[in-house]
Amino acid sequence: MSKEAIIRLLEQAGLEQYKQAIASWIYSTAQLILEPVPDVSIPVGSSKVGGNPDLPEGVEWPRWKNDEMTFIAQINLAECPSELSLPQSGLLSFFYAVQSMFKDEFFFGDPDTCCVIYTGPDQLDHILRRNTPDRLKEEARMRSNRVSFIPELSVPPSESAFLESLGLGWNGNQKEFNKYWEVFLSEFGKQWGNKGYINRLMGHPDQIQGDMQVRCEMTYGGHTWDLMEKPEVRKQIVNSAMKWRMLLQIDSEEDKTGIMWGDVGRIYYWIHEDDLKALRFDRVICEMQCT
């Protein structure tokens, strides 16, 4: 589906007055199609989900408190569709503290439960496949999958800082908001044909619960939740939250990876667009949502 076709859907849904703003938020994305294969059959440095990571020799295995993190995925940026807002080369390695998820009451809401490591192109000749630490239990490890990419376009979910900035949401223009999520998103989903599990690189998330952009901004923006009750302050926070971009979404393909996120949920890695431009991945946040 082209950008022009998406704009026509907005018009047909009666959202003519919002189409210019929403059109600017039609982001390129890529679906990740997983193919279970033995880890040894995936070349060092290639994109994959699960298995063992390929890291420079001096990089320590990420930990949260007393637990080693689970290796989630690595993305070779040279293999990605060129339209994505990512560097053209290098390797992104994603980790998450899966073993700690349901045993530590302070897990959720802590941004340090995830880690993303960027290995620049000048270091790719020095990466090695690392064995997963023995202390990481089998149920907290992901099985290896080869990855292929399908380029697509994505639109903001109904509950997002983008829509709230236009006055659309549960506390805003309910009538126009209903047109977006009941009419436009419904038709967009039919025509795009996304069904089943969706793993995604960049673009907008396929949310299961509510907005995540404001949560990310609250984490690093120095705000307290009581300030959200003040309309002018909330407006400022929402506008700032629009700079948070989804980096990676991993679904509960348990038959392929051996991992289910909560009750058939997904995990979402988020990064501030300024950090992405600066290749700073130390402030990435991972959110989990499930039914």
Salt bridges, closest charged atoms under 4 A:
GLU11 OE2 - LYS19 NZ 2.56
GLU16 OE2 - LYS19 NZ 2.98
GLU35 OE1 - ARG146 NH1 3.17
ASP39 OD1 - LYS48 NZ 2.75
ASP39 OD2 - ARG129 NH1 3.97
ASP54 OD1 - ARG129 NE 2.74
ASP67 OD2 - LYS103 NZ 3.00
GLU68 OE2 - ARG63 NH1 2.70
GLU68 OE1 - ARG135 NE 3.95
ASP104 OD2 - LYS65 NZ 3.06
GLU152 OE1 - ARG200 NH1 3.25
GLU164 OE2 - ARG234 NE 2.54
GLU176 OE2 - LYS179 NZ 3.04
ASP206 OD2 - ARG200 NE 2.75
GLU217 OE2 - HIS223 NE2 3.69
ASP251 OD2 - ARG266 NE 2.81
GLU253 OE1 - LYS256 NZ 3.34
ASP274 OD2 - HIS272 ND1 3.79
ASP275 OD2 - ARG283 NE 2.85
ASP282 OD2 - ARG280 NH2 2.68
GLU287 OE1 - ARG215 NE 3.26
